[in-house]
Amino acid sequence: MDGREAAIGKLPFEIHFVSSIETEEFSRFQSALSRSSVIGLDAEWKPCRTPNSTSFPPVSLLQIACGCRTLSDRKYDFQVFLLDLQSLPLPAVWKLLVDMFVSPNILKLGFRFKQDLAYLSSTFCARGCEPGFTEVEPYVDILSIYHHLREQSSGKKLPKESKSLAAICNELLGVRLAKEFQCSDWSLRPLTEEQKSYAAADAYYLLEIFSIFQFRFLDEGNSLHNTSGFASSNGLLGLKMILQKSELWQNNILRPKVSDASTMIRSISYLIQPCGHSGGAPIFHSNMLQIDSSLRKIFRKYGERIILTDSDRRPKVSRKEKKHSTASSNAKKSPEPEIDWQAPAPWDCAMGGDGCPKFLCDFMVEGLAKHLRCVGIDAAVPFSRKPEPRELLNQAHREKRVVLTRDRRLLSHQYLVNNQVYRVKSLLKNDQLVEVINTFQLKISEDQLMSRCTKCNGRFIQKPMTTEEAIEAAKGIQVIPKCLFGQNLEFWQCMNCSQVYWEGSQYHSAVQQFVDLCKLKE
């Protein structure tokens, strides 16, 4: 696989999982904070499949990436701390995090961190830490950095693009973040090693991206400030190309292994300033930490301040959600009982029908229509995608069909057609098919399977065709794959739309699926 893969294999940083304030990991976290001038921030929470409009999801994990110089040998120590907010006593760490967020001597990096901060604040408030978190300053958003790099490389103002952190890492660093863990359940414990690596990488690579940006502020006169030397065919250069054009590379200050961006960052002496440390909790004040002048310059020009207002602390509710909420509350006030199908269907011989079941499926159950066709049942769809209710019901009345829908509102139009609307209760296509078969007591035989065109509901020509006949019939309509030639297969053609079908592996799998669903072997 091309490019470096983050969250898999050997990582260029240490990971510390902090779940208690009594552990060595927490002491390391305090020490690292006291010696860091730049940190990367990220947070994880359990994905919410059905968003709650009254509260934010609780944050399960807070990631803080620190790059700090060791006191003994002046080397750089890159560490990422994963704070387990489900296990840590939040009141015990709240003041520490508040001081970190507002310390003027620590530059905070994030990627659209305002939402994370709102969720964090809500989580801490729920555990008795009022008023949570209200601001972060000084702060620089990595997305803003990316936009500035693009403009500097092109030499002109460009429209801002909404890109993911993974896309930015891939473009700038050649790193591919393993995003398959993004939607995992972060509330479950223990976390897997892969989850920890993924979470740590998201925070750490904020530092790498920032290091590229900070190179442009090393010296006013070095070649890095020449945007013509920075431009490339794709609009951006990776860290390797930037360093090759800089005086740092020419003076052999950096190691020659240019493919490893993390190695280069360890050589950047201006990234984080050393300081004394006497142990215990870090105290953020000016006489202990002096933020680098280049960092101050970056913040003055490109930094921002995150402030949570009262509206930021409340979940946003769209007009659509408000309408849905109002409709739901009204439904609860005056519930309408679900009525099972009782009357004879319009195709019933006693009602003057021909005895052949026929349905009309609206756009909400289009998948059910195809399933019904697969088991040989006549299942039409409306002439227009979203017809008016009266138009839909008129078609059902003319063709003696039962309308299948998930829309409750159609039931209020029953007076237009007597007993010709059925509301499907199941959500999944397979369950919907079984529900309709049971409700209308449909008789399904194995001979009926795959006897209708799933595309248009037409019937097949009864006599199968040879390969040569199928090729001729399909001209101008579809292409018969050459791999089917000489396999002695049988072909069928729809009498309505002329679509050609054959018995391939998908056909046999589908037949077996519907044999099982309809319980035809019992």
N, C-alpha and C positions, 0 to 999 in steps of 0.2 A: 504494500500500500504506500502511495506517495505521501510525503509530508509526515510530520511527527504526530503521534496520537497521544493526546492528553488523557488522563484518568486511566491509562492502561500501561503496565510495565513500570520501569524505573522512572521516578519523578524527580525533578531538580529541586526539591524542597522537602522539609520534614513536615509530617502531619501529627498534630497533637490533639487528641480527643479529650475535651475538658468536660467532665460530668460532675465534679465535686470541687468545692473550694478548699478541701483538706488535702488535695493531691499535689504531687510535684508538678503535674501538667499545669495547674492553675498558677503556681509560683513562676513557672517559665513564662506563662502568658503575661503576668504582671511585669516581669523583667523585660520581656521583648517590647512591650508597649512603652516602657520608660526609655528605651534606646532607639525608638523608631521615629523618623520624621515623615515617612510616607507609609500608608497602609491601604490595603485593598479590602473592600467590604462587599458582602453578599449574604443572602438569607434564603432558607428553604422552608417550605411548609407543605402540608398534605394537599394535593390538588383537590379542588372542590368541584365535583361533577355537576351538582345542582347548587349554584351560587346562592348564598344566604344574603338577602338584601338588608339585614339588620345588624350584621356583625362581620368583622374581618376574620379570616382563618388564622388560628394561632400559629406563630412561627415556632418550628421545631428545632431549627439549627441556625446559628449565626456564625459565618465564616469571616475571620480576620487574618489577612496575610500581612506579615511583617518582614521587612528586610532590614536587619540591624547588624552593625559592626560589633564583633566580639571584643571584649576588653583586653584579652591577652595578646592575640596575634594580629589584630586589625583586619581580619578577614570578615567577609560578609556571610551572615547566617540567615538563610531564607527559611522561614517557618510559617506554617498556616495553622491557626488554632480554630478548631471546630467546637463551638460552645453549645453543649447540649442543653437547650432551654427547657426541656422536659424534666431534667434531673437536677439542674442547678437551682439553688435557692435564689430566685430572681431579686428579692430585696437586697441580697448580699452583693450582687454584681451591678445593680442598677446605677448607683452613684459612680462607680468606676467607668461605666459606659457613657454616662452623661458627660463626665469630664473629658473623656476621649473625643466625643462628638463635637464639643465646643472648644477644645484646646487650640489656641492659635499657632501652636508649634508642631502640630501634626496635620499634614495634608491628607485628606481623606479622598480616596478614589472609589468610584462606584459606576454601575451601569444602570441608569434609570432607577436610582436608589430611593427616590421619594416614596414609591409604593411600598418598598421594603420597610422604610422607616415608619410609615403609617401602620403597617401590620405589626412591626416590633412594638411600637408605642401601645397599640391595642392589647398585645399579649402581656406586656408588663403591667398595664393598668388593671387588667383582669386578675392579676396576682397581687394587687394591693400597692403597686408602685406608681401612685399618682404624682405628677401628671404625665407619666410616661416619658417620651422624648419629644421635644418641640423643634429642635433645629440641629443642623450640621454645618459647621464652618471652621476652617476653609475646606471647600469641596470642589472637586473637578470631575465632571462626567466624562467617561471614556468615549461616549458617542460624540460629544463636542470635540474632543481631541481628534477623533477620526475625521470629522468634517474639516477641521483646520488643516490636517495633514493632506487631505485631498486637494484643498484649495491651494495650499503652498506648492504641491507637486505639479499642479496644472498651471499655476500662475494667474488664475482668474477665479472669480466668484462662481460657485457651483450650487445648484439646488441641493438641499439637504436630503439625504437618503435615510430611510428607517431600516437599519440593519441589525441583525442579531449579534450578540457577542461572539458566537461561534464563527459567523461569517467574517467578522473583523479580525479575529485571531488567525483565521486561515489566510486572509489577505495580507496582513502585516507581518505575521510571525511564521507562517507555514505550519501552524499547529491546528490539528483537528480535534476539537473538543468532542468527547463521547457523550452525545446528548440523549442517549437512550434511557438514562436514569433521571432525566429532568422531571418526568411525570410519575416517578415512583412514590410510594407512600412514605414520606419522611417522618411520619409519626410512629412507625413501627421500630421496635428495638429488639435485638441489636441491629445497627446498620451494617451492611456488608462492606467489605474493603473497597469494592468497586464504587459504592455510593460515597464513601469517604473521599476517595481519590477524585471523583467527579466534582464534589462540592468544593474541595480544596483547590482544584485547578481553576474553577471559575473566579475565585478571589485572587489567586497568585498571578494569573496572566494579565490582570489589570496593571500590575507592577511592570510587567514586560512591555506592554503597550505604552505605558507612560514613559518608560526609559527612552523609547524611540523619540517621543515628543520632546523630552528634556534635552536631547542632543542639540536641538536647534537653538538652545539658549546658552551653550557652553561659552562661546566666544563670538563677539560681534564680527570679528574679521575672518573666522575660519571658513573653509570651503563649504561647510554644511549649510550656511545661510544662502548659498547660491542656488536659487530654486531651479535654475536651468540644469544644474548638475544633479538635482534630485528627481527630475521628471523621468518617467518611464513610459513604455508603450501602453501599459494597462493603468496608468494614472497613479500608481503607488509602488514604492519599492519596499521590500522586506528589510528586516534589521540587518541582514548580511550586507546588502548593497549600500545601505546608509553608512555603515561603519567603514566599508571599503573606501568611501568618498571622504571620510573625515580625517582630520589631522591625528586623532587618536590612533587610527589604524596605521597611518604612515609613520608615526613615531614609535610603533611597536609596543604601545602601552597595553593593548588588548591581546589576548591569546589568539593564535591563528585559527582555532577551530570555529570558524564563522558560522557553521551550521547549527551550533548550539547556542541559542539566544540567551539561555539562562547563565551560561558560562560568562558571556560578555557582561551581563548585568552585574555579576559578582565583581567585575573589574572597575565598575564605575564609582570612583571615589567620592563623587559629589552627590550621589543619590541620597545618602543618609549620613547625618553628622554624628560623630561619637560623643558620648557624654559620660559623666560619672554616674554611678548607681550605688546606693547604700543599702539596697534590699528593701523588702516590704512593698506596699502598694505604691505605684507610680504617682508622683505629684506633678501635675502639668502646670508649670509656670516658667516665666521667661529666663530666670537665672539658672535653670536646670537644663533646658533644651533651647537651643537657638536654631530656628528653622533656616535652612540654607537660603542665601540671597536669590539664587536662581529659582527656587521654589516660590519665594515671595513674588518674584517677577511674573512667573507663570500664573499664580493665583490672581494677581492684580489685573492681568490681561484676559485670562480665560476662565477664572474661577467663578463660583457662584455660591449662594447660601441657600440651603434647604430650610424652609420654615413651614411647619405644619399649622394650618389654620383650623378653625372649628369644622369647616366643611370637609377638609382633608381627612379628619378623624372619623367622618361618617361615610359608610359605603355609598357610592353613587348608584342611583336608581334611574334607569332610562325611562322614557315615556312609555316604551313598549312594556317594560317590567311593571310600571305603575298600572297600566291598563290591565295587564294580566292579573296583577294582585287584586285590583278592584273587582275584576270578573270572578276571581276565585272566591273572594269574600262574599260576593253576592250569591254565588252558587252555594256557599255554605249556609247562607241565611235562608235560602229557599231551594233546598235540594230537590232535584227531579229524579224520581226512582227510575232505575234502568229496567226497561221492559223487554223481556225475552220474546223471541219470535213465536207467535202462536197461530196466526191465521194461515190459511192455505196460500201457497205462492201463486203468482199470476200464471205460471206455466202449468199449474195443476189442471188435469183433464176436467175436473169438476168445475173449474173456473173458465173453461173454454180454451185452455192451453193445449200444447202438443206433448206435454209430459217431459220435455227436455229442459233442464235447469239453465237459466240464463241470468247473468249478472251484469251490472254496469258499475265499474269501479272508478271512483273519483281519484284525483291526483294524490290524495293522502294514502291511498292503498294501491298504488301502481304495481308494487312488487307482488302483492297478493294476486293481482290480475294475471301476471306471468305464471305464478305457481298454479293457478286454476287451469290455465291453458295447458300446462305440462301434464296435468292429470285428466285432460280431455274435456274440461268443462268450458262452455261458451262464456267468455269473460271479456266484454267490450269496455272501451274507455270513451269518455265524452269527446265530441267533435272538437271542442276547444279545451285548452288546458285548464282554465279556471272559469267554467261557465256559471251563469247566474243560476240560483236554485231552481227557478221555474223552468229554465231551459233544460237543466239536467233531468228534472222530474218528467217533463214532457217526453224526452227521449226514452226514458224508462217505461212510460205508459204506452207509447206507440209500439215498442218492441217487446212488451210484456216481460220486463226485466225487474230484478230487485236491485236497488242501489245499495252498494256497499261503501261505507264511509267511516271516518273517525271523527267527523264533524257533528257535534251535538246539535248545532243550529238547524241542520237539515231535518231533524226530527220534528221541528215545529211546523214544517210544511207538509206533514203527513196528510192533512186534509185534502191536498191537491191530488194525491194518488193513494188509494186505500191499501195499506199494508205493503208498501213497496220500498221502504227504506229500512235498512238494518245497520246499526252502529256496531262496528267491529271493536271488541274490547281489548284484544291482544295487541302487543306492540311489534313482535317479531313475525316475519313472513311465515315461517314454518308453523308457529302457533296459530296465526291467523287462518292458515289453510285448514288445520285440524278443527278449529272453531267453526268455520263455515260448513265443513263437511258434516260435523255433528249436529249443528243447529238446523240445517236443512235436510238432514238424513240423506245425503247424496250417496249414490251407489257408484263406487269406483272399482273398475276391474283393471287387471294388468294389461289387457288389450287396448285400453283407452290411453295408456301412458304415451306421451309424445305423439299424439295424433293431431295436435293443433299447432299452428305457427305461433311461437312466442312473440313474434314481432308484430303481427297484425290480427291475430285471432282467427285467421282463415284455416280451412281444412286442407289436408294434404291430398294430392292425387293418389288414389289407392294403389295403383300399380307402381312398384319401385322401378327406378331407372338404372341403366348401366352407367359406367364411368363416362363413356363417350356421349351418351344421351344427356348426362348431367352437365358436361362441359359445354355442349351446344346450347342447352337450356339456360345456362348461367351467363352467356355472353351479354355484355353490356350491363349486367346486374351485379355480379360478384365474380371473384377469381377462385377457381378450385385449386387448392394447393397441389403442386406436382408430386409431393410425397405420397398422395393418395392413389396415384396411378398404379395400376397393376396389383392392387390389394384385394381385388374382388369384393368391393364394398357395395352395399345397396344405398341408393340415393332416393330422396323424396323431394317433391316440389310443392310449395304452397299454391293452391289454386287462386288465391287472392292477390298476393304481392310477388309471386314467382320466386321467392327465396328458396334456395336449395339447401337441404340438410342431409347429413350422412351419419352412419353409425361409427363414431370415433370413441376415444377413451372417455371424453366428456359426456357423451351420450349414455354410455353404460353406467358411469358414476351417477348421473342424474336419475336414471331409471331405478337404480338401487336406493337412492335417497328417497324417492317417492314411494317405493315399495315399503320401505320402513316406516315412513310417515303415515301412510294410509293403512298400515298393518295388513297388507295383502297376503302375507305368508301365514297368517295365523288361522 
